[in-house]
Amino acid sequence: DLIVDQTIEKVSFCAPDRNFDRAFSYICRDGTTRRWICHCFMAVKDTGERLSHAVGCAFAACLERKQKREKECGVTATFDASRTTFTREGSFRVTTATEQAEREETMRQMPDAK
């Protein structure tokens, strides 16, 4: 059964418990309330350290893919400290070959209009 449905990109910290071998926890940002929440779990068959490591590896892989995607798509994010908000510019949406051709055609016609 699913206990928590958490987007791995929202995880900011994950660690095993130093007092219980089978325990681990992670801190993440809740998508709806935007609050930071700490989730703690007790492993049934494995150690907390092993599961914590798996979550950490998943987070690192996801972050690497996200940064690569941002670099390829030209997406940028800025942080406004006064409002504690991020603003994203650009889009991760992949354009089709037809859309790309239409965009290039539009760009070619623009100097002619001047």
C-alpha positions in Angstrom: 0.0 0.0 0.0 1.1 3.5 -0.8 2.0 5.5 2.4 3.1 8.8 1.0 2.9 10.1 -2.6 5.9 12.5 -2.7 7.6 14.1 -5.7 11.3 13.3 -5.3 12.2 16.8 -6.5 10.6 18.4 -3.4 12.9 16.4 -1.0 15.6 18.6 0.4 17.1 16.4 3.1 17.2 12.7 3.9 19.0 10.8 6.7 18.9 7.6 8.7 18.1 7.9 12.4 21.1 7.5 14.6 19.1 5.9 17.4 17.1 3.3 15.5 18.8 1.2 12.8 15.6 0.7 10.8 14.4 4.4 10.9 15.0 7.2 8.4 13.4 10.5 7.6 13.3 13.2 5.0 12.2 16.8 4.8 10.2 18.0 1.8 8.0 20.9 0.7 4.3 20.0 0.6 2.9 20.8 -2.8 -0.5 22.2 -1.7 0.3 24.0 1.6 4.0 24.9 0.7 5.0 24.0 4.2 8.1 22.1 5.1 7.2 18.6 6.5 9.4 16.0 8.0 8.4 12.4 7.2 9.8 9.6 9.4 9.6 5.9 8.6 10.6 2.5 10.1 11.8 0.0 7.5 10.2 -3.4 7.6 13.0 -5.5 5.9 15.9 -3.1 5.4 18.0 -0.7 7.3 17.1 3.0 7.6 20.6 3.8 6.3 20.1 1.8 3.1 16.7 3.3 2.4 18.0 6.8 3.2 20.8 6.2 0.7 18.3 5.1 -1.9 16.2 8.2 -1.5 19.3 10.4 -1.6 20.5 8.7 -4.8 17.1 9.2 -6.4 17.1 12.9 -5.4 20.6 13.4 -6.8 19.6 11.7 -10.1 16.4 13.7 -10.4 18.3 17.0 -9.6 20.9 16.2 -12.3 18.2 15.5 -14.9 16.3 18.7 -13.9 19.5 20.8 -14.2 20.2 19.2 -17.6 16.7 19.9 -18.8 16.8 23.5 -17.6 20.1 24.0 -19.4 18.8 22.5 -22.7 15.5 24.4 -22.6 16.8 27.7 -21.5 14.7 27.7 -18.3 15.8 30.0 -15.5 14.6 30.4 -12.0 15.2 33.5 -9.8 14.6 33.7 -6.0 12.9 36.8 -4.5 14.1 36.9 -0.9 11.6 39.6 0.2 8.7 37.4 -0.9 10.5 34.0 -0.5 9.3 32.9 -3.9 10.8 31.5 -7.0 10.0 32.8 -10.5 10.5 30.5 -13.5 11.1 31.9 -16.9 10.9 29.7 -20.0 9.2 26.4 -20.5 10.1 22.7 -20.2 7.6 21.9 -22.9 9.2 20.1 -25.9 8.2 21.6 -29.2 7.2 19.4 -32.1 9.1 19.5 -35.5 6.1 21.3 -37.0 6.0 23.9 -34.2 9.7 24.5 -34.6 9.4 24.9 -38.3 6.6 27.4 -37.9 8.6 29.4 -35.4 11.6 29.5 -37.7 9.5 30.6 -40.6 8.0 33.4 -38.4 11.5 34.5 -37.4 12.6 34.6 -41.1 9.7 36.8 -42.0 10.2 39.3 -39.3 13.1 41.3 -40.9 11.0 41.4 -44.1 8.2 43.2 -42.2 10.6 46.0 -41.2 
